[in-house]
Each structure stands twice: as structure tokens, then as C-alpha cells.
Amino acid sequence: MLCTEIDLRRPCFCAFLALIAATGLSAAEEVPKAVLRWEELPPLPDALGVGGPFVGGLSGGPLIVAGGANFPTPLFEGGKKVWSEAVFALWPGRREWLRCPALPRPLAYGASVVWKDELICIGGCDATRCYADVLCSSEQTKRGPISLPPLPRPCAMMGAALIGDTVYVAGGQETATATAALKNLWALDLSKGGKGRAWQELEPWPGPGRILPVVVAQSNGYETLLYVISGAELFAGPDGKPARRYLADGYAYSPKAKAWRRIADVPRPVVAAPAIASGQSHILVFGGDDGANAARIQELKDAHPGFSRDILGYHTITNTWAKLGEMPLGQVTTTAVRWQGGIVVPSGEVRPGARTPKVFLARPTERKTHFQPLDYIVLGAYLLALVAIGFYIAPREKSTEDFFLAGRRVPWWAAGLSIFGTQLSAITFLSIPATVFATDWVPFLANMCIVLVAPVVVYFYLPFFRRLNVTTAYEYLERRFNLAVRLFGSVSFILYQLGRMGIVVLLPALALSAVSGIGVTASILIMGVLATFYTVLGGIEAVIWTDVLQVLVLMGGAVLCLGVMAAETTGGLTGLVAQGAADGKFHLVNWTWDYTSMALWVVVLGNFLGVLVPYTTDQAVVQRYLTTRDERTAARSIWANALLSVPSSILFFGLGTALYVFYKSHPGLLDPGLQNDAIFASFIARELPAGVSGLVIAGVFAAAMSTLDSSMNSIATALVTDFYRRFRPGADDRLCLKLARWLTGLLGALGTGAALLLAGLNIRYLWFFFTSMLGLLGGALAGVFALGIFTRRANGPGALVGGAAGIAASALACYGTRVHFYLYGAIGVVVAFAVGCLASLAFPRAARPLDGLTMFTVSSDRRSTQ
């Protein structure tokens, strides 16, 4: 019997689930809500409108509608369909359409995509035949169409989508009177020129051929797939004329694996529906012909009720469909495109024989936050508690040893929780469940590497940090090598921390503002000002005890979130696990030697050396080792952190799987505009009971503040110890304490200001690039520490050469190869160590004694006097 089944029979667990269920969660009363608000744009100049036009929205340019067909004389009065070659463009801010150079011939019912601001019109037909032509209109319609390689066969009534630079075409018919639909998948790489630009015929989907399918490209959490949904199968009717069989099946194609898989059927056929990708994992399908009245067209004539107005959302990760609202008018045989920050659905057919000139623009609705007054009260009380901790501890901070090392009076368990809390940033807390929600458990083993690293740190690194009575980790580097190496280490750490301070505040602020109703600026100011305040007051001791509170709240909140999701899932916790297992969400290991993927060896090797970096070189972590009474208690804190990482990782990864199962059960609760990274924050703010939501959000605030306060205090420690005191050894301790507090305040202002700057200016990606470059310093620095501890021959000049080589190697791996990012730090460690060893041979052996500075010369006495 499964352990989860036993747990469900325990009275306390059942009572816990009952309590959660009694809170009145919205998930239990799922009601579809409109996700889009609609407005009308100027109608097409053609008063009848057109069906089957080519449509494109150019970035910063016009909306283009080209070609199409309509009935100048009504269909049921004997009218014939007339094809058009007209091209119209609507420029941003204009209230009238402009006529542009016409298509080479009247054309409709092809497919269109926009690539690098060029509208590509594919295939199509007129009254007598289908065409294989592919036309490209560029420079925002200032020049006429130019030719691209033709399709392998004439084709109309198909769908097309773009993945990267490759356009895919699926389905269609080859002749105007075809009684069999094409079953085809064609691909053209538009980035290639000359003879290399040619159509490829790929393996089609396993279902029947079809016309008018929904074809959209969207990510499934792992990669961008091509989705082919619904459509109509053609066959010869009793009179020999084409007849349609309406389909509801769907398929997804992986360009990497070159393979198809079946997806969940759409609730009803959506033939000829306009559709578009939304957010990172939704496909929105607007209306569509379900065939319900297909046999009654001649009977109903103009009394035909029209096509469906329903908006259906397909979520690619959970493989579910949900109704997400309605559109103003049921339009088919047209294309939905992005333009001016919204989704445009222009013209199209509204019932057999009738078109509309209307053009609709949809924008996301403002999703109301579920944050209640009680949530704000709890959030405020929690944040005030953090400040109170600073006030309580402030009277103890009478020296730099108090401010930097908490007077070495911190209990080992608190230090262990603080180490754990420092590594558990708000970004990590929110992103791990979000990543697992979208993918699986493959990164889990990366978290387990701390268990492998802990004994290495305890037995090979900790003795040097404790027995040498240092305040910063970089003091060891001077004693082992020279001053230049110490400054290299300290400067590397300071630059990295300065670079990331703004990021660690901004990212959770963005996530929280999206779901809690608290603005980005307000979130940044709250976190920055309060963290600076209590850190200036209480130093590292305040940082540690606020970390302890943060960890307890976040872990408790995570358990509660898991309970909520289990209570709202059929079968409870057992059902949750069973559904996750059935859908492969517990997949743990990739058995491959591919160094560009999360192969088992990449995950384990990369993260063993990668995790070694913060636990041996990061002053923010090492400083915790130094706040306990002695080496023995410091070791306990490291072991406590490592052991806590196991259940916490299971919990956070379990939350990701639980999120998947929860939203698979309640697809209507998914916001189609939400980024995957914000899924857990959205759940916290919208699905938890009032008060509890506020407490967990407060914990997320505190986690971000924990990362910021650690950076502030550790940078101040490094600046005062490695620079000010190093070059002014006789400086008065009271003056150093005052300097430390001023530096902490200045650093808090810098971090808060950087976050505000990044939030307000369009330089975020440049900053991410800068920070990622600084992050490459860590692996090289870990290699330098390893040189000092594990070799006798390495010297200062060799260590500097090795460090430089490690940085260069990491940068090359990052920006010059396809190596998986898990290996960047490992490459830096290995190269810095190897090159440092070899370079040291080229320099004279250092004359300084190595007693107590390498693993070969350290005392076997494990006890410390500190």
C-alpha cells in the first residue's frame, strides 16, 4: 500500500483537508470569466467584408488585409463568389484604411504568417484552381510582392505557423473541387538563401487529412511545438460533390524529435477558426464552425444562427480545454494576429454566404486580485515583525564582531536555517514549482548535490575558515597566497553581489505585482527600505533571525499550498500523485550523453561543482559558518542545511506537480496571459484563503529581503575587512562599526535604486547580461580556493592566472558553445584549478610557511579555539 494512501486515512490529515475545503476556495466553484475585452477598429473599405483573406500585423507598422472573397449578390439569391486582389493597410492611430499595391491575381483561402516584419502569403485559390505560389510583401507594403519558393503542390484551405525562422504548412486541398483533403506537413527555413531555401516534406500527423485546420505554434514547457487541431475531412457525397466530416482531434509536432503525439480533443469542431498563441502556454481559438447546421444551410438560408462566438483555450502543459469567454461576432475563414499590443480578428465569414467588414481588437482584461483586507493586515504585521527583530537585536551590536559575526553566539540550528534561507531566494521559491509545473523532476537531483557537497565543506573547507579566526573567506586567500589573490576574491564577490541586488528585488516584485495588486514600485520600496532598516540596526544577527522566521513561514505556507491543491483534486493526495505519475510529471533522469541537455551526468557533475561555489566562496554563506560558537557547531549548521534541503526539495518539486494536477482539474482558472514563472504566485494570491494568502506572500517578500539583506551585510563585511581594515590595521573598532552601518545603508539604497531603475527603463536584458557575466566569476574563484586547500605547489601568481583562465573558460562556454548552463560553474572550477597548477610551475615557489593552510598541513585536531 502506498504511503500516501496510509496518510489519507489518518484522522489528523483528513481533518486538515476538511479544514481547507471549508475555506470556500474559488477552485471548487469554477466559473468561466472573460479574459479579453473587445473594441472595434475602423471597418474594411469593402462594405461586404471578405472571407479567407491574408492577414498580417507588422510591428510598429500597419495591419494588412489582402485578398479574400465575398458575394456581391447574396448567395441565396443565386449570387456567385467573387475573389479579390485588393490589399488594405491600417496604420496605428489612423481611422481609415489605405489601399496598397494589389496581389498579382484575385486570391483567397491561403495561409499567412509574419516573419521579420514581412507578410508571407502562402498558396490560396480563386474560382477555378488552387495555387502553389508563396508571396512576400516587405518594407511595410511600400513595394510589391516578391516570390519565394512555391509549395510542393498547389494548396488552399490550409493552416500555417512560424517556429523560429521556419514556416510550417499543414492540411488543405489541391483542387477547387477536391473530394479528399491533403495530409501534408511542409516546412520552409526562411533564414536560408538561394538553393538552400526549399520546402521540405515532413511526416504528417497520424489522423485523417483535413482542410481549414487550426494551426498554431506554442511551447509545451520543453520546446515550441506545432499544433494541428480540428478541421474538416473531405469525401465524395452521394451526388459526387465534396462533402465534409467535421473533426475534433488534435496533434502536436516536435521539430526536434520530428515526431507527432495526440493531444486532447477539442470540445467541439472548430473548423476555419482564427486562433493564436497566448502567453507562454495557451492557444486561444475564436469561434469556429462546428458543423451543427452544415446539413441545413439551404433550409436556414439567412436565418442561419451564425458560427460560434465561444473562445476556447487550450493549455499546452496540462493538455486541457476550457471556455474563456465570448467574442462579439462569430467570424471564421480569417486569421487572428497580434497588432498594437492586442489580438486583431478582421472581417471573415459570419454565416454561410455572409461576410462582415468589422474588425475587432481584443486586449487582456484586468484580472482582479483576490487579495483581501485581511491579507494586507497579515502582510503588514509580518513586515513589522521583521523590523521589530531589528530593534530587539540592535542594543547587542556594540562591535564589528557583533555586527559581522553576531558575537559568535548564534545557535547552530538557526545558522543552518539561515544558510538554507539565504539560498532560498524569493525567485527560487516561486520558480522551482513553476519550472516543475511546466516540465518534470529532472532538476531535482541538482538540489540533492548539497548533500554531496556538505561533507566536502565540513572536512576540507570549514577548518580553515574557523581555525584561522577570519571574518571573510578571502582572508584565507591572502594567508595562503598573497594580497592580490585576496583582493581578486573579494572584488569578484562584491561585483557579483552588487550586480544581482537589483535583480533579486525586481523579479519577485514583478511576480507579486502581477497577482497581488501591489504595484512594482511599492513592492520594491517595501522590500528595499525595510530590509535596509533592520540590517543597519541588527547586522548579521538580525539577518539570521529574520531568515529563520522567513524559512518557517515559507515552509509552512508551502505545506498549506500542497494541502489546498490535494483537497481540490479528485482522490486527494493519492489522486494527485497518480495523475502526476500517469502524465510523466515525476520523470527524474535523462539517460543521454548530450552535454547540451539536462542529462544525468550534466545535472550531477555540473551541480556538484556548481553548488561548491557558494558554499566555499560566497561570503554571504561562509559568514554564517563563522557566527556559531565553534567549529563543531558550525559543522552542525552545514549538516542541518544539507539535511533540510532534502525534504524541502521534495516539497517544492511536489508543489510543481501539484500545481499541474490542480490546474489540469481546473483549466478555467488558468490566466492565458500569465507567464509560467508566475503560476505559483498566482495560485498563492488567488486560491488560498484570505489571511493565509497574505502570510505566504509576506514570506515571499521576506525571502527577497533575505537575499538583499545578506548581500548588504556581506558586502559591508568585505569592504570593511578586506579593504578598510586591511589598509588601516589600527583603525578604531567603533569607527569601523559606524562605517559598516553607513555602508549597509548605502548598499540598501543602491540595491533598491537599481531595482527601481530596472523596473522603469528598458535596460533589463542588458542588466541580466551584465549579471550573468559577473556570475561566471564564481566558478573561477572556487577553483582558486581549491588550489589553496588541495595543493602545496600552487602560488599567488599561478592562482591569478588560473582564476583569469577559469573566467575566460566559463565565458567561452556560456557565449561560444551550446554547453548546458549547469556546466558553466564546473568548467570554471576545473579550468581555474588545472591552469593554476600548471601556471604555478612557471613561478618561484612561495617562501611563506603553509602550516595550517592546506589539507596536507592542517592539524588533525578537529577542535577549534573559536
Order of alpha helices (4+ residues) and beta strands (2+ residues): alpha-alpha-beta-beta-beta-beta-beta-beta-beta-beta-beta-beta-beta-beta-beta-beta-beta-beta-beta-beta-beta-beta-beta-beta-beta-alpha-beta-beta-beta-beta-beta-beta-beta-alpha-alpha-alpha-alpha-alpha-alpha-alpha-alpha-alpha-alpha-alpha-alpha-alpha-alpha-alpha-alpha-alpha-alpha-alpha-alpha
